[in-house]
């Protein structure tokens, strides 16, 4: 594996997050989370679903400082069944999947969506609700504001949906971990 990170005496070590994701939008969202929660997150973008496995993750982390508290995440769209099945087999990482795409997770910050929806419909909804042209890979000011203020609403809505089905998102898992770390810091 990698080198071990040392705990400072008298200080608690925070987990380091390793997020393997498939696209620019996921990368932008992880950057948003890193900024909001001020936690160490390594982003490994644009790893094709067919190429990622536990060996790839271990090879990527080899030689990098690691700790037993570190957490690996896979942030992918769940709309391609073959890729989803491959990702589910990776037991060393938590799968964060949105179906049809991460834009659905963003949409949950605005409304409860329980009927099937396509990525294009999600993008259209986001554009309409923000009165602008939503672009993949960019979190603009209006979307940033919603992601900041309506996260708990999105988490509640996502928990009501059946994971991996259209529509669904389990991004609430990473939000819960980040919120727990934030609360722990305050105490």
N, C-alpha and C positions, 0 to 999 in steps of 0.2 A: 504494500500500500504506500502511503506517503509518510513523510516525517511527522512525528507527533508534536502537537502544539503543547507548550508547557503552561500550566496554570500558575498565575502569580499568587504569591502568598497573600491570604486575606481577601482575595478577589474571586468572585464566581466567574467562570468562563461561560460566555454565551455560545450557543451553537453557531456554527458556520453553515450557511445554506449553499448547496450546489444545485442549481436549477438548469436542467437540460431541456431546451425548448426547440420548437420547430420553425419559428418565424419571427419577423420583425415586430409584430404586434405583441407577441408574448414577451419578447425581449424588452420592449418599451414598458409593458406592464410590470415586469420584474424590477426595472429601473425605478419606476414609480414607487413600488413597495420598499425598495432599498432606501430611497430618499425619505419616505414617510416614516418608516419604523427605525431608521438609522441602525441597520444591522448588516453584518457582513454577508453578502450574497455574491457568489460567483455565478455568472451567467454563461452558459455554454449554448450559444444559439445555432440555429440552422443545422441541427443534427437530423438527418433524414431518418424517419421512423424505421425504415428497413435496416439501417445500419446500427442502431443503438441496441446495446445489450449490456449485461453486467460487466463483461470484459472491457467494453469500451469505456464504461464509467471508471473502472479501476485503473485502466491505462491513462485516462485523462488526469486522474488525481495522483498518479504516481509521482513522487518527488515533491509534492506540494504539502505544506503543513496541514495535518488533519487532527481531529480529536474525536473521541467516542461519542460526544454530544452532537457532532455534525449530522446534518440531515440532507439526504439526496431527494430531489424532486424531478419528476418528468412532467413537463407542461405541454400538452398536445391537444389537438382537436380530436374528438372521438367519432368523427363522421366516416372514417374508413375502417371497416371492421377488421381487416387483416392487420393493419398497423396497431389498432387497439388491442387485439389479441396478443400480439407480440409484446407490447408494452406491459400488459397485465402479468406476463411471465417474469418480469424483472422484480424480484422480491426484495432487493436491497434499496429500492427507491419508492417513494410515495407518488402514485400516479394522480396528477391533477388534470382532469380531462373535461372539456366542454363540448357538447354536441348541439349544434353543428360546428361551432367555432368559439374562440375566446370572445368574440363580439357578443355572443349570447350572454356570457357572464357580465359584460358591460351593460347589456340591456336590462338585466335583473336589478341594476341599481336604479332604474327608472320605473319599472312596472313588473307585475307578476305575469309571466308568460308560461302557459301550460300546454298550448297547442303546438303541434309540429311547426318548425320554422326553418327557413334556409339561411345560409350565411348572408346572401344578398338581401333578404328581408330584414335581417338584424341590422345590416349596414344602413338600409333605407330608414328604419326606425330610429337609429342613432342620429342620422342626419336630420330627420324631421324634428326630433326632440331637442336637438342642440341648435336648430336653425342654421346649420352649416353643412358643408360637404365632408362627411367623415372619411378619413383616409387611413387605410391599414398601416400600422407601424408608427402612428402618431397619436399621442394622448394630448389633445389640445386643452386649453384653459377650462372650457365648459365641462368636458368629460372628466378632467382632473378633479374639478370641484365635486362632481357627482360621486366619483370613486372615493373621495375623501369623506363626504358627508352621509352617503347612503349605503355604506359597506354592511352595516348590521342588517338593513332591510334586504339586501341582496343575499346575504348568508341565510336568513330565515326563508326566503323564497327558494333558494337552491336546495335546502334541506328537505323541502316538500316534494322534490322531483326524484324520479328513479334514475340513479346513477348510470351513465353511459347511454341512456335512451335519448331520443330527440323529443323534447328539449331537456337538457340537463347540464349541470356544472357542479363539480365538487371543489371549486376554488376556495370554498369556505374553510377547507381543512388548513390551508396555509395561513389564512387570515386568523383563524383561531390560535394557531401556534404563535404567530406574531403578536397578537393581542395579549396572550398569556405572558410572553416575554416582557412586553411593555408594562403589564401590571406588576410583574415580579420586580422589575427595576424600580418602580415607585415605592415598593415596600421596603 
